[in-house]
Amino acid sequence: MTGTYGKEIPDIAALCVHELTRAAGLHEPFYSAHEGFAILQEEVDELWECVKTNRGYTQDAVDEAIQVAAMAMRYVLDCGGAVVGMRAA
């Protein structure tokens, strides 16, 4: 891995997994790929709202980015598990 991100990646990944686990405890699995995409898009829109209002470097934006990552992982789990066979790309 290049760059300076190596040591932060496990910590960020843990935050995303924590959010994924929290959300999975509150909500049923995605009913369809369309629902999964809509939920992921909603999280992206919330992050975009932070960015376009000059709050892209705030804790709110970071929290939204973590939710985007968590919902992307949820999409893979609920909608893509059989396709990707849970293998690394």
Phi, psi and omega in degrees: 000137178255170179088189185251016186268351188309312185285337180275337186302313179299324179292317179293317179300320179297321177297319179293318178295320177300315179295319178299314180296318178298311181295321180295330177286339182262333189231148176295160175302158177301133180289327183205170175297325178297316178295316179301316178296318181298319180291318177298316179298321178300317179293320177297318179298322178293322175295316179301322178301319176297314184295312186288346175255025176060033175242026185291344180249018182267170176298324178301316179294319178298316178299318178295320178297321176296320178293323176300311181298318180296318180288331173294319176295320179298321177300314179300316180295313187276330189242341187236001184303316181291327182287313183273349180059024180053040176253155176288141180284000000 
